């Protein structure tokens, strides 16, 4: 290979951002065992108005308004289970976030795909972090054994749903994932929590510091003390 071409390809590869994958199961009054929410935000087929994607506290509006992220592109209905796939690029150019927005009725598939991403063969430096937002479907169904049959390269995981430490942690261990932020109580997994946690993670903070960021964001939203909010998140 010609030297200048080799250098160009090496530079291009180095400049490519690492990905953060996010799996979001839309809130769905009809198909999930959730405390019913108003119909306008609890329709699992309506991403634009849904509690976990379209409302002002959901991930898409939060990232668009945060200043550090830019929405680069969206893809509608890439497969029957996913209503939208949105790609954000961080202003520093080092990180890309890909959010996969699943129909509420496809929460089981969303959960299976979350674990598949954690156990995937992609190098850890290219996909270091995988997150889940939504209802804790493992309260309603058993995860297939095949979903955790492979061990991945040790990616970090954030699981924002009710009591995720108890329900998800054993499966995370099976796939070799490293829990970064999980929950111990019933809670509201607004996108603002992930946004706050990512700010700390990208800055290289410890899990304790990231937990504190998440707690501060949750306290502001819920109008409770930071101490009370910290109790929502598992202390590592």
C-alpha positions as a Markdown table, in Angstrom:
| # | Residue | x | y | z |
|---|---|---|---|---|
| 1 | Unk | 0.0 | 0.0 | 0.0 |
| 2 | Unk | 1.3 | 3.5 | -0.8 |
| 3 | Unk | 2.5 | 5.3 | 2.3 |
| 4 | Unk | 0.2 | 8.4 | 1.9 |
| 5 | Unk | -2.8 | 6.1 | 1.4 |
| 6 | Unk | -1.9 | 4.1 | 4.5 |
| 7 | Unk | -1.6 | 7.3 | 6.5 |
| 8 | Unk | -4.9 | 8.6 | 5.2 |
| 9 | Unk | -6.7 | 5.4 | 6.1 |
| 10 | Unk | -5.1 | 5.3 | 9.6 |
| 11 | Unk | -6.1 | 8.9 | 10.2 |
| 12 | Unk | -9.7 | 8.2 | 9.1 |
| 13 | Unk | -9.9 | 5.1 | 11.4 |
| 14 | Unk | -8.5 | 7.1 | 14.3 |
| 15 | Unk | -11.0 | 10.0 | 13.7 |
| 16 | Unk | -14.0 | 7.7 | 13.7 |
| 17 | Unk | -16.0 | 8.2 | 17.0 |
| 18 | Unk | -16.7 | 5.4 | 19.4 |
| 19 | Unk | -20.3 | 4.5 | 19.7 |
| 20 | Unk | -22.7 | 4.5 | 22.7 |
| 21 | Unk | -25.7 | 2.3 | 22.0 |
| 22 | Unk | -29.0 | 3.0 | 23.7 |
| 23 | Unk | -32.0 | 0.7 | 23.7 |
| 24 | Unk | -35.3 | 2.4 | 24.5 |
| 25 | Unk | -38.6 | 0.5 | 25.0 |
| 26 | Unk | -41.5 | 2.9 | 24.6 |
| 27 | Unk | -44.0 | 3.1 | 27.4 |
| 28 | Unk | -47.1 | 1.1 | 26.5 |
| 29 | Unk | -50.2 | 1.0 | 28.7 |
| 30 | Unk | -51.6 | -1.9 | 26.7 |
| 31 | Unk | -48.7 | -4.4 | 26.6 |
| 32 | Unk | -46.5 | -3.6 | 29.6 |
| 33 | Unk | -47.0 | -4.2 | 33.3 |
| 34 | Unk | -46.6 | -0.5 | 34.1 |
| 35 | Unk | -48.6 | 1.9 | 36.2 |
| 36 | Unk | -50.8 | 3.4 | 33.5 |
| 37 | Unk | -49.8 | 6.8 | 32.3 |
| 38 | Unk | -51.9 | 9.3 | 30.3 |
| 39 | Unk | -52.9 | 7.7 | 26.9 |
| 40 | Unk | -51.1 | 10.5 | 25.0 |
| 41 | Unk | -47.7 | 9.4 | 26.4 |
| 42 | Unk | -48.5 | 5.7 | 26.9 |
| 43 | Unk | -49.0 | 4.7 | 23.3 |
| 44 | Unk | -46.1 | 2.3 | 22.5 |
| 45 | Unk | -46.6 | 2.9 | 18.8 |
| 46 | Unk | -46.3 | 6.7 | 19.0 |
| 47 | Unk | -42.7 | 7.6 | 19.4 |
| 48 | Unk | -43.1 | 11.3 | 18.9 |
| 49 | Unk | -45.3 | 11.8 | 22.0 |
| 50 | Unk | -44.2 | 8.9 | 24.1 |
| 51 | Unk | -43.0 | 9.3 | 27.7 |
| 52 | Unk | -39.6 | 7.8 | 26.9 |
| 53 | Unk | -38.8 | 9.5 | 23.6 |
| 54 | Unk | -41.1 | 12.3 | 22.7 |
| 55 | Unk | -41.9 | 14.2 | 25.9 |
| 56 | Unk | -39.7 | 17.1 | 27.1 |
| 57 | Unk | -37.8 | 15.0 | 29.7 |
| 58 | Unk | -37.1 | 12.1 | 27.3 |
| 59 | Unk | -33.7 | 11.4 | 25.7 |
| 60 | Unk | -34.2 | 12.9 | 22.3 |
| 61 | Unk | -35.3 | 16.4 | 23.4 |
| 62 | Unk | -32.9 | 16.4 | 26.3 |
| 63 | Unk | -29.9 | 15.7 | 24.1 |
| 64 | Unk | -31.0 | 18.2 | 21.5 |
| 65 | Unk | -31.3 | 20.9 | 24.1 |
| 66 | Unk | -28.1 | 20.0 | 26.0 |
| 67 | Unk | -25.7 | 21.8 | 23.7 |
| 68 | Unk | -23.1 | 19.1 | 23.7 |
| 69 | Unk | -24.9 | 16.8 | 21.3 |
| 70 | Unk | -26.0 | 17.3 | 17.7 |
| 71 | Unk | -28.7 | 15.1 | 16.0 |
| 72 | Unk | -27.0 | 13.9 | 12.8 |
| 73 | Unk | -29.7 | 11.7 | 11.3 |
| 74 | Unk | -32.8 | 9.6 | 12.0 |
| 75 | Unk | -34.1 | 6.5 | 10.3 |
| 76 | Unk | -37.7 | 5.6 | 10.4 |
| 77 | Unk | -38.8 | 1.9 | 10.9 |
| 78 | Unk | -35.5 | 0.2 | 10.2 |
| 79 | Unk | -37.2 | -3.0 | 11.1 |
| 80 | Unk | -40.7 | -4.0 | 12.4 |
| 81 | Unk | -39.7 | -3.7 | 16.1 |
| 82 | Unk | -37.9 | -0.3 | 15.9 |
| 83 | Unk | -39.9 | 2.8 | 15.1 |
| 84 | Unk | -36.9 | 5.1 | 14.9 |
| 85 | Unk | -33.1 | 5.1 | 15.1 |
| 86 | Unk | -31.4 | 8.4 | 15.9 |
| 87 | Unk | -27.7 | 9.1 | 15.7 |
| 88 | Unk | -26.2 | 12.0 | 17.7 |
| 89 | Unk | -22.6 | 13.2 | 17.5 |
| 90 | Unk | -20.9 | 14.8 | 20.5 |
| 91 | Unk | -19.3 | 18.2 | 20.0 |
| 92 | Unk | -15.9 | 16.9 | 20.8 |
| 93 | Unk | -16.1 | 14.4 | 17.9 |
| 94 | Unk | -15.0 | 11.5 | 20.1 |
| 95 | Unk | -18.4 | 10.0 | 20.8 |
| 96 | Unk | -21.4 | 8.9 | 18.7 |
| 97 | Unk | -24.7 | 7.9 | 20.4 |
| 98 | Unk | -27.1 | 5.7 | 18.5 |
| 99 | Unk | -30.6 | 5.4 | 20.1 |
| 100 | Unk | -32.8 | 2.5 | 19.0 |
| 101 | Unk | -36.5 | 3.2 | 19.8 |
| 102 | Unk | -38.6 | 0.1 | 20.1 |
| 103 | Unk | -42.3 | -0.3 | 20.0 |
| 104 | Unk | -43.7 | -0.8 | 23.5 |
| 105 | Unk | -45.0 | -4.2 | 22.4 |
| 106 | Unk | -41.5 | -5.2 | 21.4 |
| 107 | Unk | -40.0 | -4.7 | 24.9 |
| 108 | Unk | -38.9 | -8.3 | 25.0 |
| 109 | Unk | -37.0 | -8.0 | 21.8 |
| 110 | Unk | -35.5 | -4.7 | 22.9 |
| 111 | Unk | -34.2 | -6.3 | 26.1 |
| 112 | Unk | -32.8 | -9.3 | 24.2 |
| 113 | Unk | -31.0 | -6.9 | 21.7 |
| 114 | Unk | -29.6 | -4.9 | 24.6 |
| 115 | Unk | -27.9 | -8.0 | 25.9 |
| 116 | Unk | -26.8 | -8.9 | 22.4 |
| 117 | Unk | -25.0 | -5.6 | 22.0 |
| 118 | Unk | -23.3 | -6.1 | 25.4 |
| 119 | Unk | -22.1 | -9.5 | 24.3 |
| 120 | Unk | -21.2 | -8.6 | 20.7 |
| 121 | Unk | -17.9 | -9.1 | 19.0 |
| 122 | Unk | -17.2 | -5.5 | 18.3 |
| 123 | Unk | -14.1 | -4.3 | 20.2 |
| 124 | Unk | -14.7 | -2.6 | 23.5 |
| 125 | Unk | -12.9 | 0.6 | 22.4 |
| 126 | Unk | -15.4 | 1.0 | 19.5 |
| 127 | Unk | -18.5 | 0.2 | 21.6 |
| 128 | Unk | -17.6 | 0.9 | 25.3 |
| 129 | Unk | -21.0 | 1.5 | 26.7 |
| 130 | Unk | -24.6 | 0.2 | 26.2 |
| 131 | Unk | -27.7 | 1.6 | 28.0 |
| 132 | Unk | -31.3 | 0.7 | 28.4 |
| 133 | Unk | -34.2 | 3.0 | 29.2 |
| 134 | Unk | -37.8 | 1.9 | 29.8 |
| 135 | Unk | -40.0 | -0.4 | 31.8 |
| 136 | Unk | -38.3 | -3.3 | 33.6 |
| 137 | Unk | -39.6 | -6.0 | 31.3 |
| 138 | Unk | -37.8 | -8.7 | 33.4 |
| 139 | Unk | -40.6 | -8.2 | 36.0 |
| 140 | Unk | -43.0 | -9.5 | 33.4 |
| 141 | Unk | -41.1 | -12.1 | 31.4 |
| 142 | Unk | -38.1 | -14.4 | 31.6 |
| 143 | Unk | -35.0 | -13.6 | 29.5 |
| 144 | Unk | -34.2 | -16.5 | 27.1 |
| 145 | Unk | -31.0 | -18.4 | 28.0 |
| 146 | Unk | -29.7 | -17.7 | 24.5 |
| 147 | Unk | -29.7 | -14.0 | 25.3 |
| 148 | Unk | -26.8 | -14.4 | 27.8 |
| 149 | Unk | -25.1 | -17.4 | 26.2 |
| 150 | Unk | -22.0 | -15.4 | 25.1 |
| 151 | Unk | -19.6 | -13.3 | 27.1 |
| 152 | Unk | -18.6 | -9.9 | 25.6 |
| 153 | Unk | -15.4 | -7.9 | 26.0 |
| 154 | Unk | -16.5 | -6.3 | 29.2 |
| 155 | Unk | -18.5 | -3.3 | 28.1 |
| 156 | Unk | -20.1 | -1.0 | 30.7 |
| 157 | Unk | -23.8 | -0.9 | 31.1 |
| 158 | Unk | -26.4 | 1.6 | 32.3 |
| 159 | Unk | -29.9 | 0.2 | 33.0 |
| 160 | Unk | -32.5 | 2.9 | 33.8 |
| 161 | Unk | -35.7 | 1.1 | 34.8 |
| 162 | Unk | -37.3 | 0.1 | 38.1 |
| 163 | Unk | -35.2 | -2.1 | 40.3 |
| 164 | Unk | -32.7 | -2.9 | 37.6 |
| 165 | Unk | -30.0 | -4.0 | 40.0 |
| 166 | Unk | -32.0 | -6.9 | 41.2 |
| 167 | Unk | -33.5 | -7.9 | 37.8 |
| 168 | Unk | -30.7 | -7.1 | 35.4 |
| 169 | Unk | -27.4 | -7.5 | 37.3 |
| 170 | Unk | -27.3 | -11.4 | 37.3 |
| 171 | Unk | -27.7 | -11.3 | 33.5 |
| 172 | Unk | -25.1 | -8.6 | 33.1 |
| 173 | Unk | -22.7 | -10.8 | 35.0 |
| 174 | Unk | -23.3 | -13.7 | 32.6 |
| 175 | Unk | -22.4 | -11.6 | 29.5 |
| 176 | Unk | -19.4 | -10.1 | 31.3 |
| 177 | Unk | -20.8 | -6.6 | 31.3 |
| 178 | Unk | -19.7 | -4.1 | 34.0 |
| 179 | Unk | -22.7 | -2.3 | 35.6 |
| 180 | Unk | -22.0 | 1.4 | 35.8 |
| 181 | Unk | -25.4 | 2.7 | 36.9 |
| 182 | Unk | -28.4 | 0.6 | 38.0 |
| 183 | Unk | -31.4 | 1.2 | 40.2 |
| 184 | Unk | -32.7 | -0.2 | 43.5 |
| 185 | Unk | -36.2 | 1.3 | 43.6 |
| 186 | Unk | -39.3 | 2.0 | 41.5 |
| 187 | Unk | -38.3 | 5.1 | 39.5 |
| 188 | Unk | -38.9 | 7.3 | 36.5 |
| 189 | Unk | -36.2 | 6.6 | 33.8 |
| 190 | Unk | -36.2 | 10.1 | 32.2 |
| 191 | Unk | -33.6 | 10.7 | 29.5 |
| 192 | Unk | -32.1 | 13.5 | 31.7 |
| 193 | Unk | -30.6 | 10.8 | 33.9 |
| 194 | Unk | -28.7 | 9.2 | 31.1 |
| 195 | Unk | -27.6 | 12.7 | 29.8 |
| 196 | Unk | -26.2 | 13.6 | 33.3 |
| 197 | Unk | -24.5 | 10.2 | 33.7 |
| 198 | Unk | -22.9 | 10.5 | 30.2 |
| 199 | Unk | -21.4 | 13.9 | 31.1 |
| 200 | Unk | -19.6 | 12.3 | 34.0 |
| 201 | Unk | -18.6 | 9.1 | 32.0 |
| 202 | Unk | -17.1 | 11.1 | 29.1 |
| 203 | Unk | -15.1 | 13.1 | 31.6 |
| 204 | Unk | -13.6 | 9.9 | 33.1 |
| 205 | Unk | -15.4 | 10.2 | 36.5 |
| 206 | Unk | -15.7 | 7.2 | 38.9 |
| 207 | Unk | -18.9 | 5.3 | 39.2 |
| 208 | Unk | -19.5 | 7.0 | 42.6 |
| 209 | Unk | -19.3 | 10.4 | 40.9 |
| 210 | Unk | -21.5 | 9.4 | 38.0 |
| 211 | Unk | -24.1 | 8.1 | 40.5 |
| 212 | Unk | -24.0 | 11.4 | 42.2 |
| 213 | Unk | -24.6 | 13.2 | 38.9 |
| 214 | Unk | -27.6 | 11.0 | 38.2 |
| 215 | Unk | -28.9 | 11.6 | 41.7 |
| 216 | Unk | -28.6 | 15.4 | 41.4 |
| 217 | Unk | -30.5 | 15.2 | 38.0 |
| 218 | Unk | -33.2 | 13.0 | 39.5 |
| 219 | Unk | -33.6 | 15.2 | 42.6 |
| 220 | Unk | -34.1 | 18.3 | 40.4 |
| 221 | Unk | -36.7 | 16.6 | 38.3 |
| 222 | Unk | -38.6 | 14.9 | 41.2 |
| 223 | Unk | -38.2 | 17.9 | 43.6 |
| 224 | Unk | -36.7 | 15.7 | 46.3 |
| 225 | Unk | -33.4 | 15.9 | 48.2 |
| 226 | Unk | -30.2 | 14.6 | 46.5 |
| 227 | Unk | -29.8 | 12.2 | 49.4 |
| 228 | Unk | -33.2 | 10.7 | 48.7 |
| 229 | Unk | -32.5 | 10.6 | 45.0 |
| 230 | Unk | -29.2 | 8.9 | 45.6 |
| 231 | Unk | -31.0 | 6.0 | 47.2 |
| 232 | Unk | -32.7 | 5.3 | 43.9 |
| 233 | Unk | -29.3 | 4.2 | 42.4 |
| 234 | Unk | -27.2 | 1.3 | 43.4 |
| 235 | Unk | -24.1 | 2.2 | 45.3 |
| 236 | Unk | -21.0 | 0.4 | 43.9 |
